[in-house]
Amino acid sequence: MTTTEKIANAKKRIDELKRLIKYWNDSDHDEAKIVNFTSNIENKVA
């Protein structure tokens, strides 16, 4: 991998992290959203 490719990949990662930080900051201002997942747990004995 060349230096140019490494720099390009690093820029992509930085951009992705910036988007995630923006998303997290925006979600802090929204109401807390709670998702309830129902789960069925079966106890099986061999």
N, C-alpha and C positions, 0 to 999 in steps of 0.2 A: 504494500500500500504506500503510495507516495505521500509526501507532505501535504500536497494540495488536497488529496482525498481525505486525509486525516482532519485537515482544517474544515473541509466541507461537512464531514460527519459531526464534528464538534459544534459547528454552527447550527446544524439540524437539532442536535440534542439541547442546545441552549434555547433555541426557539420553542421547542416542545416544553421545556421547563418553564419558560416565561408564560406560555399558554396555561399550564397547570396552575401556576401561582395566581394568575389572573382569575381563573375559574374558582380556586379556593377562596380568594379574597371576595369575589362576588357572592359566593354561596354563604359567606359569613354574615352578610347583610340580609339574606333571605331568612324566612322562618325555618326553623330546624325541621327537616323532613325525616320522618321515621318510617321505615318500611318494615312491616311485620311479615315474616315468612312463616307459614305454618309448616311444621315438619311432623311427619309420621315416623315414630320410632317403634320398631317392633322388637321385642325381646325374643330371641330364638335360642333355644337350648338344643344342643346336638344330642 
